[in-house]
Amino acid sequence: MAQVAIIVNGMPGSGKSTVGAALAEVLGCPFLSKDRIKEPLADIAGPMIASRPLGAIAMTTMWAMAGAVEHGVVLDAVWLPSRDRAFLEAGLASAGSPRAVEVWCDVDHATAVERLTDRYDPGSPVRHEVHGDLTDILAFWDEHGPTAGPIGLGPVVRVDTTRSYDVGRLVQEIASHFV
């Protein structure tokens, strides 16, 4: 079971996957992203399983994989305080209750919209069709953006992804919560 979990959280377009992948590379641990798990599952299932249930399957798979990791793991998804606290608690418990630090990726709405517009550009290879279209994701932002923030089950490290940041310094800040 994982001893340490770094929970990379934030709204769509906040830079979670970029931050998470960089942390995992520096730390030499697995990077488990809900989207990276969901997309190949969608390729297997085709239209037979809708996006939302497929997302739940991806999360279950992500937590099972985290539980199989021996040391540390970096996890990437959207966990919102208004709807996902119990799911995050249950996921951590299923992974063996590792010590966890949450990294919240701060982004302003305009920057996120710009990133998402690029990502959802028709014909862009960046976004898999299982995620729906730009209208769907902007509606998600409209619904959840005003109340989005860290879940706060443990220590929270905030990173402003609209500016360049030092991954080494971010790792040091995260590590300070494990001593």
C-alpha positions in Angstrom: 0.0 0.0 0.0 1.1 3.6 -0.6 2.7 5.2 2.4 2.4 8.7 0.9 -0.2 10.2 -1.4 0.1 13.6 -3.1 -3.4 14.7 -4.1 -3.1 17.1 -7.0 -6.5 18.9 -7.1 -8.0 21.9 -9.0 -10.6 22.9 -11.5 -10.4 21.8 -15.1 -7.7 23.8 -16.9 -5.9 24.5 -13.7 -2.7 22.6 -14.6 -3.2 19.6 -12.4 -1.8 17.1 -14.9 1.2 19.3 -15.6 2.0 19.8 -11.9 1.2 16.1 -11.1 3.4 14.7 -13.9 6.3 17.0 -12.8 6.0 16.0 -9.2 5.9 12.3 -10.0 9.0 12.7 -12.3 11.0 14.5 -9.6 9.9 12.1 -6.9 10.3 9.0 -9.0 6.8 7.7 -8.1 3.8 6.7 -10.2 1.5 9.4 -11.5 -2.1 8.2 -11.5 -4.4 10.6 -13.3 -8.2 9.9 -13.6 -8.2 11.2 -17.1 -5.2 9.0 -18.2 -7.0 6.0 -16.8 -10.5 7.0 -18.1 -9.4 7.5 -21.7 -8.2 4.0 -22.6 -11.2 2.6 -20.8 -13.4 4.7 -23.1 -11.4 3.3 -26.1 -12.2 -0.2 -24.9 -15.9 0.4 -24.0 -16.8 2.7 -26.8 -20.2 4.2 -26.5 -21.4 1.3 -24.3 -20.5 3.1 -21.1 -21.4 6.8 -20.6 -18.7 9.2 -19.4 -19.9 9.6 -15.8 -20.0 5.9 -14.9 -16.8 5.5 -16.8 -15.3 8.2 -14.6 -16.4 6.3 -11.5 -14.7 3.2 -12.9 -11.5 5.2 -13.5 -11.5 6.5 -10.0 -12.0 3.0 -8.5 -9.1 1.8 -10.7 -6.9 4.7 -9.7 -7.4 4.0 -6.0 -6.8 0.3 -6.5 -3.5 1.1 -8.3 -2.6 3.6 -5.5 -3.2 0.8 -2.9 -0.7 -1.4 -4.8 2.1 1.1 -4.8 4.7 0.5 -2.1 5.9 4.0 -1.4 4.6 7.2 -2.7 2.0 8.1 -5.4 0.8 11.3 -7.1 -2.9 11.3 -7.8 -4.6 13.8 -10.2 -8.4 14.5 -10.4 -11.0 17.1 -9.5 -12.2 16.7 -6.0 -14.6 19.5 -4.9 -15.5 20.2 -1.2 -19.1 20.5 -2.1 -19.4 17.0 -3.5 -16.3 14.8 -3.2 -15.0 14.9 0.4 -16.5 11.5 1.2 -15.2 10.0 -2.0 -11.7 11.3 -1.3 -11.8 9.9 2.2 -13.0 6.5 0.9 -10.4 6.5 -1.8 -7.6 7.1 0.6 -8.9 4.4 3.0 -9.1 1.9 0.1 -5.5 2.8 -0.8 -4.4 1.9 2.8 -4.8 5.3 4.4 -1.5 6.8 3.3 -0.3 10.1 4.7 -1.5 12.7 2.3 -0.8 16.3 1.2 -3.2 18.1 -1.1 -1.7 20.3 -3.8 -4.3 22.8 -4.9 -3.7 24.3 -8.4 -4.9 27.9 -8.4 -6.0 29.4 -11.7 -8.2 32.3 -12.6 -11.3 31.7 -14.7 -10.0 33.6 -17.8 -6.7 31.6 -17.9 -8.6 28.3 -17.4 -11.0 29.2 -20.2 -8.1 30.0 -22.5 -6.4 26.7 -21.8 -9.6 24.7 -22.1 -10.5 26.5 -25.4 -7.1 25.4 -26.8 -7.6 21.8 -25.4 -11.1 21.4 -26.8 -10.3 23.0 -30.2 -12.0 20.7 -32.8 -9.4 18.3 -34.2 -7.0 18.8 -31.2 -5.3 15.6 -30.3 -5.0 16.9 -26.7 -8.5 16.1 -25.5 -10.2 12.7 -25.7 -13.9 12.7 -26.8 -15.0 11.0 -23.6 -14.6 14.3 -21.8 -17.4 15.9 -23.8 -17.2 19.3 -25.4 -16.1 22.8 -24.4 -19.7 23.8 -23.5 -19.9 21.0 -21.0 -16.7 21.9 -19.3 -17.5 25.6 -19.2 -20.8 24.8 -17.6 -19.0 22.7 -15.0 -16.8 25.8 -14.3 -19.9 28.0 -14.0 -21.5 25.6 -11.6 -18.5 24.8 -9.4 -16.0 27.5 -9.9 -17.4 29.9 -7.3 -17.1 27.4 -4.5 -14.1 25.4 -5.7 -11.2 25.0 -3.3 -9.1 22.4 -1.5 -10.9 19.6 0.3 -8.5 20.1 3.2 -8.4 16.6 4.6 -4.8 17.2 5.6 -2.1 19.8 4.8 -2.7 21.9 1.7 0.0 23.4 -0.6 -1.2 25.9 -3.1 0.5 26.5 -6.4 -0.4 29.4 -8.8 -0.3 27.7 -12.2 -0.7 31.0 -14.0 3.0 31.8 -13.2 6.1 29.7 -13.5 6.9 27.8 -10.4 9.9 25.8 -9.1 9.0 22.1 -8.9 12.0 21.5 -6.6 10.7 24.1 -4.2 7.2 22.7 -4.4 8.6 19.2 -3.5 10.3 20.8 -0.5 7.1 22.4 0.6 5.2 19.1 0.3 8.0 17.2 2.0 7.9 19.6 5.0 4.5 18.2 5.9 5.8 14.7 6.2 8.5 15.3 8.9 
